Amino acid sequence: MDQQTILELIRKHADNTATPAERDALMSWYREKGYRDVTYPDTEDAVEARMLERLLHRVPHRKTYPIKIIAIAASVLFALGFGILYHEYLAGNKATTGVTAQNNSIKPGTNKAVLTLSNGSKVELNQAGKGTIAYQKGMQVVKSANGQVVYSLANHTGHPEASSSMGEPSFNTVETPRGGQFEIVLPDGSKVWLNAASSIRFPVSFVSLKERHVELEGEAYFEVTHNTSQPFRVSSGKQVVEVLGTHFDIMSYDQIRGIKTTLLQGSVKVSGDAGKAVLKPGQQSTFSAGGPIAVSAANIEQVVAWKNGYFRFEDERLEDIISTISRWYDFDAVFEDETLKDEKFGAFTARFSDINTLLNIISRTGNVKFVLQGKNIRIMRKQ
């Protein structure tokens, strides 16, 4: 493809107007140029230099392109793990960075969580070795080879809890800190991806229960095992989501305006104290206590970006962006100019990138700059 075609496809991709064929063509081009025969050096600067060299061979920098298009192109590359920090190289002029680091100690999050068992004991899941963690109510709790926590019927091991009767339900809780995420396989086989600063409380076993009921704080993505005789319900504050078998995301952080439920597959019924709504795939509901449930079309790629390893922000308030990334990178932010909170920005980066990568993209798409001091970020308007 020639460079003009490439930039046009990038624009369409960013505007969500690209056809599936156009998107596939663009992604194929990036994968070919980014991944073919590539080896990743030890440092991010070395990765940057390697990727810039490859890109500049393909898209000559003697011609100047609009900064917005350049930022979008770089963002797509970030999301593919290329680690380029300076998008303006493509235009042949390197702009002043919008990030100043003073003793920066902000790192991306990792897979970590705490499991609280029904007896009150706690297990640091990121430190636990592979294998059996506990036996409870006839269930076996195992940390798998790929790092998941999996609940399943216990084998006959002679352990007293491996064959104990169900009795009254016992509950476990998995909680991620700021800067953590984790994947759990519930006792019924349903999968849950827990985002940063979130928790889920669930029965040790669903056997003999009339419903599968879990409680969520924060954000999680669910892939629920189908079982018509045992409905699956998720409580988040005063909202309840009922499903039979489906894929959906619930975001219920205190800082977010309302609880957002997004359906990818199947059907869910969302209930609140002022009404109900049944969602179809591609729809999102927003619920605030005491108010009606609003339903709208969802940007699915944006909603599940976190679960797929990306940050994807499209014309979002800066305060909301900072709130989201602070949970993952575990930092505190101060807006020195309050008016910046409502200004809108966009970015598309790998979730495990250095925070400078993400902040540079945001800075280059608007009139904002960042000063990093330890675990704190000061946000101000460019002079």
C-alpha positions in Angstrom: 0.0 0.0 0.0 1.2 3.5 -0.7 1.6 6.0 2.2 -1.6 8.0 1.3 -3.7 4.9 1.4 -2.2 3.9 4.8 -2.9 7.2 6.4 -6.5 7.2 5.0 -7.0 3.7 6.5 -5.7 5.0 9.9 -8.1 7.9 9.8 -11.0 5.6 9.0 -10.0 3.2 11.8 -9.8 6.1 14.3 -13.3 7.4 13.2 -14.8 3.9 13.3 -15.8 4.2 9.6 -13.4 1.5 8.3 -15.0 -1.6 6.8 -13.9 -5.0 8.2 -11.8 -5.5 5.0 -10.1 -2.1 5.4 -9.4 -2.7 9.1 -7.9 -6.2 8.2 -5.8 -4.6 5.5 -4.4 -2.0 7.9 -3.7 -4.5 10.7 -2.0 -6.9 8.2 0.3 -4.1 7.1 1.2 -3.2 10.7 1.8 -6.8 11.7 4.0 -7.4 8.6 6.1 -4.3 9.2 6.2 -4.6 13.0 6.5 -8.3 13.8 8.3 -9.8 10.8 11.8 -11.0 11.8 11.6 -8.7 14.9 13.5 -9.4 18.1 12.8 -7.2 21.1 15.8 -5.5 22.7 16.1 -5.1 26.5 15.2 -1.4 26.7 12.2 0.5 25.6 14.5 3.1 23.9 16.0 0.3 21.8 12.6 -0.9 20.9 11.6 2.6 19.9 14.6 3.0 17.7 14.0 -0.3 16.0 10.4 0.4 15.3 11.0 3.9 14.1 13.6 2.6 11.6 11.2 0.1 10.2 8.4 2.7 9.9 10.5 5.4 8.4 11.5 3.0 5.7 7.9 2.3 4.9 6.4 5.8 5.3 9.0 8.5 4.2 9.2 11.4 6.7 10.0 14.1 4.1 6.3 14.8 3.8 4.5 16.5 6.7 1.2 15.0 7.9 -1.3 16.5 10.3 -0.3 15.9 13.9 -3.7 14.3 14.7 -3.2 11.6 12.1 0.4 11.1 13.3 -0.8 10.6 16.9 -3.5 8.1 15.8 -0.9 6.2 13.8 1.4 6.0 16.8 -1.4 5.0 19.1 -2.2 2.0 16.9 1.4 1.0 17.0 1.5 1.3 20.8 -1.4 -1.0 21.0 0.4 -3.6 19.0 3.3 -3.3 21.5 5.8 -1.3 19.4 6.7 1.1 22.2 7.3 4.3 20.1 7.4 7.4 22.2 7.7 10.2 19.7 5.0 10.2 17.0 6.2 13.4 15.4 9.2 11.4 13.9 6.9 10.4 11.1 6.4 14.1 10.3 10.1 14.8 10.4 9.9 17.1 13.4 10.3 16.0 17.0 8.1 18.1 19.3 8.8 18.9 23.0 7.5 16.2 25.2 4.5 16.9 27.4 5.8 14.8 30.3 8.4 15.8 32.9 9.6 13.0 35.2 11.1 13.8 38.5 12.0 10.6 40.4 9.3 8.7 38.6 8.4 5.5 40.3 5.1 4.8 38.5 4.9 1.3 37.0 2.2 -0.5 35.1 0.0 -3.0 37.0 0.5 -6.8 37.2 -1.5 -9.9 37.8 -2.1 -9.8 41.6 -4.9 -10.2 44.0 -5.8 -11.4 47.5 -8.1 -14.4 48.1 -10.0 -14.3 51.4 -11.3 -17.8 52.3 -14.5 -18.4 54.2 -12.5 -19.0 57.4 -11.0 -15.5 57.2 -7.5 -16.6 56.1 -5.9 -14.7 53.2 -3.8 -15.9 50.3 -1.6 -13.6 48.2 -2.4 -15.1 44.8 0.5 -13.6 42.9 2.9 -15.2 45.4 1.1 -18.5 45.7 2.7 -21.4 43.9 1.0 -23.5 41.3 -1.3 -26.3 42.6 -3.9 -26.6 45.3 -4.4 -23.6 47.5 -7.3 -24.9 49.7 -10.1 -27.4 50.1 -13.5 -26.1 51.0 -17.0 -27.6 51.2 -16.1 -30.4 48.8 -14.4 -28.0 46.4 -10.7 -27.7 45.5 -9.1 -24.3 44.9 -6.2 -24.5 42.5 -3.8 -22.0 41.0 -3.3 -23.2 37.4 -0.2 -23.2 35.3 -1.3 -20.0 33.5 -2.0 -18.2 36.8 -5.8 -18.5 37.0 -7.5 -19.4 40.3 -9.9 -22.3 39.5 -12.7 -23.8 41.7 -13.6 -27.4 40.9 -15.0 -30.5 42.7 -12.3 -31.9 44.9 -10.6 -35.2 44.1 -10.7 -37.9 46.8 -7.6 -36.8 48.7 -8.4 -37.7 52.3 -8.5 -34.1 53.3 -11.5 -33.5 55.5 -12.8 -30.5 53.5 -12.5 -32.4 50.2 -15.5 -34.6 51.0 -17.4 -32.4 53.5 -21.1 -31.8 53.1 -22.3 -28.5 51.7 -24.4 -27.3 54.6 -24.8 -23.5 54.8 -23.1 -21.6 51.9 -19.6 -20.4 52.6 -18.2 -17.4 50.7 -14.8 -16.4 49.3 -13.7 -13.0 48.1 -11.0 -12.2 45.5 -9.8 -8.6 45.6 -7.4 -6.8 43.4 -5.5 -3.7 44.6 -4.8 -0.6 42.5 -2.2 -1.8 40.0 -3.6 -5.4 39.9 -5.8 -7.6 37.8 -6.7 -11.3 38.0 -8.7 -14.1 36.3 -10.9 -16.5 38.2 -12.8 -19.6 37.2 -15.9 -19.8 39.5 -17.3 -23.1 40.9 -19.7 -23.4 37.9 -17.0 -22.9 35.3 -17.9 -19.3 34.6 -14.8 -17.1 33.9 -14.3 -13.7 35.5 -11.6 -11.2 34.6 -11.3 -8.7 37.6 -9.9 -5.2 36.8 -7.8 -3.1 39.1 -9.2 -2.0 42.5 -12.1 -4.4 42.3 -13.5 -7.3 44.3 -15.9 -10.2 43.8 -17.6 -12.3 46.5 -19.1 -15.7 45.6 -20.2 -19.0 47.2 -17.5 -21.7 47.5 -20.0 -24.0 45.8 -23.1 -23.5 43.7 -24.3 -27.0 44.3 -27.8 -27.1 45.8 -28.3 -23.4 45.5 -31.3 -22.0 43.6 -29.2 -19.4 41.9 -25.6 -18.4 41.3 -25.3 -15.1 43.0 -22.1 -13.0 43.2 -21.3 -9.5 44.4 -19.1 -7.1 42.5 -17.3 -3.9 43.4 -15.3 -2.2 40.7 -15.1 -3.7 37.2 -15.2 -7.3 35.9 -15.8 -9.0 32.6 -17.9 -12.2 32.8 -18.2 -15.3 30.6 -21.1 -17.1 32.2 -21.6 -20.9 31.8 -25.1 -21.6 30.5 -27.5 -23.2 33.1 -31.2 -22.5 32.6 -32.1 -24.1 35.9 -29.8 -22.0 38.0 -29.8 -18.2 37.0 -26.6 -16.2 37.4 -27.0 -12.9 39.1 -24.4 -10.1 39.8 -25.2 -7.5 42.4 -23.4 -4.1 42.2 -24.7 -1.6 44.8 -28.4 -1.3 44.1 -28.2 -2.9 40.6 -28.7 -6.6 39.8 -27.9 -8.2 36.5 -29.5 -11.5 35.7 -28.2 -13.9 33.0 -28.4 -17.5 31.9 -25.2 -17.7 29.9 -23.6 -14.7 28.2 -20.6 -12.4 27.9 -20.8 -9.0 29.5 -18.8 -6.3 31.4 -19.9 -4.4 34.5 -18.2 -1.2 35.7 -19.3 0.0 39.1 -16.5 2.2 40.5 -17.5 4.9 43.0 -15.8 7.6 40.9 -17.8 6.7 37.7 -21.1 8.4 37.0 -23.5 5.4 37.3 -23.0 1.7 36.9 -22.4 0.7 33.3 -23.3 -2.8 32.1 -22.3 -3.7 28.5 -23.5 -6.8 26.7 -21.3 -8.6 24.1 -23.2 -11.9 23.7 -26.5 -13.4 24.9 -29.1 -11.5 26.9 -29.2 -9.9 30.3 -31.8 -8.2 32.4 -30.6 -5.2 34.4 -32.7 -4.2 37.4 -32.5 -1.2 39.7 -34.7 0.5 42.3 -36.5 2.5 39.5 -37.0 0.0 36.7 -35.6 -2.7 34.5 -34.1 -3.1 31.1 -33.2 -6.1 28.9 -30.0 -5.6 26.9 -29.2 -6.9 23.4 -25.7 -7.5 22.2 -23.9 -4.3 21.5 -25.9 -2.3 24.1 -24.9 -0.6 27.3 -27.0 0.4 30.3 -26.2 3.2 32.8 -27.8 3.1 36.2 -27.7 5.5 39.1 -29.4 4.9 42.4 -32.9 6.4 42.4 -32.9 7.1 38.7 -34.0 5.2 35.6 -31.9 2.8 33.6 -30.7 4.4 30.4 -29.8 2.1 27.4 -27.6 3.1 24.5 -25.3 1.7 21.8 -21.9 0.6 23.2 -18.4 1.0 21.9 -17.5 -2.7 22.5 -13.8 -2.4 21.6 -13.4 0.5 24.1 -15.3 -1.2 26.9 -13.3 -4.5 26.8 -9.9 -2.9 25.9 -8.7 -3.3 29.5 -9.5 -7.0 29.4 -7.6 -7.4 26.1 -4.5 -5.6 27.3 -5.1 -2.0 26.0 -6.2 1.4 27.0 -8.6 2.9 24.5 -10.0 6.4 25.1 -12.1 8.2 22.5 -13.1 11.7 23.2 -13.3 11.2 26.9 -13.1 13.7 29.8 -9.5 14.0 31.1 -10.7 13.5 34.7 -12.3 10.2 33.7 -9.1 9.1 31.8 -6.9 9.9 34.8 -9.3 8.1 37.2 -9.1 5.0 35.0 -5.3 4.9 34.5 -4.6 5.8 38.2 -6.2 2.5 39.2 -3.8 0.6 37.0 -0.6 2.5 37.5 -1.4 3.2 41.2 -0.7 7.0 41.4 -2.4 10.1 42.8 -3.1 13.0 40.6 -3.6 16.7 41.2 -5.2 19.0 38.7 -3.5 22.4 39.0 -6.0 23.7 36.4 -9.5 22.5 37.3 -10.8 23.4 33.8 -8.7 20.6 32.3 -10.9 18.0 33.9 -13.8 18.5 31.4 -11.6 18.8 28.3 -11.7 15.7 26.1 -8.8 13.6 24.8 -8.1 10.3 23.1 -5.4 7.6 23.3 -4.9 4.0 22.3 -1.9 2.2 24.0 -0.8 -1.1 25.4 -1.8 -1.5 29.0 1.6 -2.6 30.0 3.4 0.3 28.4 5.5 2.7 30.5 3.2 5.5 31.7 5.2 8.1 29.8 4.0 6.5 26.6 0.4 7.1 27.4 0.8 10.6 28.8 2.8 11.7 25.8 0.0 10.7 23.5 -2.6 12.5 25.6 -0.3 15.6 25.8 0.2 15.7 22.0 -3.6 15.6 21.3 -4.4 18.6 23.6 -3.1 21.5 25.6 -2.0 19.6 28.7 1.2 18.6 30.3 2.2 16.3 33.1 4.8 16.4 35.9 5.7 13.0 37.5 7.0 13.2 41.1 7.4 9.8 42.7 3.9 8.2 42.8 2.2 11.6 42.1 1.3 13.4 38.9 0.6 17.1 38.6 -1.6 18.0 35.6 -1.4 21.5 34.2 -2.1 23.5 31.0 0.7 24.1 28.6 2.1 27.6 28.7 
